[in-house]
Every structure is written in structure tokens, then in C-alpha cells.
Amino acid sequence: GVLARAALAAVVDPVLRAAGAAPLADATDGQPREVGA
């Protein structure tokens, strides 16, 4: 449900940011490195 999704997002979001949201954002920002687009 909505609460489960919100809880999951609350846990996953900071983890993804810490694990490399910046490199991922760079890759999707016109310079595909590991995405292969």
C-alpha cells in the first residue's frame, strides 16, 4: 500500500544517494557511462 511504498522510499532513497546518485545523475545527464544509452 501507500505506507509500505513510503517506508520503502524512505529507506531506499538515502541509500541510493549514498551509493552513487550523483554518478547516476551524471550518467543520465547526456554522458552515458554505465547506462549504455
N, C-alpha and C positions, 0 to 999 in steps of 0.2 A: 504494500500500500504506500500511501504518501509518506507516512512516518518512516517506514523502512527505507524508502528511497532517500529521504532527507538525512537519515542517520548514516546511510552508506556514503552519501556525498560528503558529509561532514568528516568522515574518516578518510575517504579516498582522496579528496581534493588536496589537503595539505601534504599527503604522501606523494602524490603525483608532482606537486610543485617542488617538493624537496628532492625528488628523484630526477628531476630534469624537465620541468615545464618550460624553462627558458630555452634550452636547446631545441625542444619540440616546437616552440613558438618560432624560433629562428628557422627551423627546417620548413615550416609551413608558410614562411614569410617570403617566398619567392626563391629560396635557396634550398631545394630539396637535398638533404644529405643522406638520411637513412630512410626516408619515406618512399623514394623511388617514383615520384610523380613527375 
